[in-house]
Amino acid sequence: MNSGKLILVRHGLSVYNDQNRFTGWKNVDLNEQGVAEAEQAVNLLESINFDIAFTSELKRANDTLDIILKGLRQEIPIEKNLALNERDYGDLVGQNKAEAAKKFGDEQVQIWRRSYDIPPPGGESLKDTADRVIPYLNEKILPEVYSGKNIIVSAHGNSIRAIVMALKEFTPEEILKTEIGWCEPWIFEFENKKLINLEIKARPNSKSMSKLPN
């Protein structure tokens, strides 16, 4: 009987997140709060021995993973792939969200942010993001989990949403209502290739952002 776990961790707060800017594929650092959030996640994961890590090619996810693995004192193979990158916000990258709303209109920006299949200019929709994340999940990550390994994925709000959508078989409407908190591990447990449990761990003293649709 093969039993493995897939742990999804969204990176800690970044400089752009703190400034309410669209980040996308821009390489920005974690800020002090983001580093602290990654350090807090260590305590939430100390009971798990990991076999392999997967992450995006973006620094904030890489740094979050490094902080967690260093805190756990675990040295494991790490595979980086742009398939796990955040949703590309195209022409909006770097813009403050309030400034973008003034430029394009509140309603238009909200459509770009919260619709499933309408991309911003030069960027990706959540559907576009899922179209690159889910094949990578199925081809590279899940086979490792199904073989009985414990896998950690350090990625981004929307790339993690895409994974949750696939694993929970959510509709587009349900995934848009799903929130992924900073460094709040989503622990999926599998047995014989079937999902048998999902646990979401909130960081200490955090006002948990993670939530599943009602």
KAGIDA-V875163 format. One record per backbone hydrogen bond with DSSP energy under -0.5 kcal/mol. NH is the residue of the N-H (numbers start at 1). CO is the residue of the C=O. If there is no record, write none. Layout:
nh=(NH & NH)
co=(CO & CO)
This chain:
nh=(3 & 4 & 5 & 6 & 7 & 7 & 8 & 8 & 9 & 10 & 11 & 15 & 18 & 19 & 20 & 21 & 22 & 26 & 28 & 31 & 35 & 36 & 37 & 38 & 39 & 40 & 41 & 42 & 42 & 43 & 43 & 44 & 45 & 45 & 46 & 48 & 50 & 51 & 52 & 53 & 54 & 55 & 56 & 61 & 62 & 63 & 64 & 65 & 66 & 67 & 68 & 69 & 70 & 71 & 72 & 73 & 73 & 74 & 76 & 77 & 79 & 80 & 81 & 84 & 85 & 89 & 91 & 92 & 93 & 94 & 95 & 97 & 100 & 101 & 102 & 103 & 104 & 105 & 109 & 110 & 111 & 112 & 113 & 114 & 115 & 119 & 120 & 123 & 124 & 126 & 127 & 129 & 130 & 131 & 132 & 132 & 133 & 134 & 136 & 137 & 138 & 139 & 140 & 141 & 142 & 144 & 145 & 146 & 147 & 148 & 149 & 151 & 151 & 152 & 153 & 154 & 154 & 155 & 155 & 160 & 161 & 162 & 163 & 164 & 165 & 166 & 167 & 168 & 169 & 170 & 175 & 176 & 177 & 177 & 178 & 179 & 179 & 181 & 183 & 184 & 185 & 186 & 187 & 187 & 188 & 188 & 189 & 189 & 190 & 191 & 192 & 194 & 196 & 196 & 197 & 199 & 201 & 201 & 202 & 206 & 208 & 211)
co=(1 & 190 & 149 & 188 & 5 & 151 & 6 & 186 & 153 & 181 & 155 & 29 & 14 & 15 & 17 & 16 & 95 & 23 & 26 & 13 & 31 & 32 & 33 & 34 & 35 & 36 & 37 & 38 & 39 & 39 & 40 & 40 & 41 & 42 & 42 & 45 & 48 & 150 & 150 & 77 & 152 & 79 & 154 & 58 & 58 & 59 & 60 & 61 & 62 & 63 & 64 & 65 & 66 & 67 & 68 & 69 & 70 & 69 & 74 & 51 & 53 & 78 & 55 & 81 & 82 & 87 & 121 & 89 & 90 & 22 & 92 & 20 & 96 & 97 & 98 & 99 & 100 & 101 & 105 & 106 & 107 & 108 & 109 & 110 & 111 & 117 & 124 & 120 & 88 & 115 & 116 & 125 & 126 & 127 & 128 & 129 & 129 & 130 & 132 & 133 & 134 & 135 & 136 & 136 & 137 & 141 & 141 & 142 & 143 & 145 & 144 & 5 & 149 & 52 & 7 & 54 & 152 & 9 & 153 & 156 & 157 & 158 & 159 & 160 & 161 & 162 & 163 & 164 & 165 & 165 & 171 & 172 & 173 & 174 & 175 & 177 & 211 & 179 & 10 & 181 & 183 & 8 & 185 & 199 & 6 & 186 & 187 & 197 & 4 & 194 & 2 & 191 & 189 & 194 & 189 & 187 & 185 & 199 & 200 & 203 & 206 & 179)
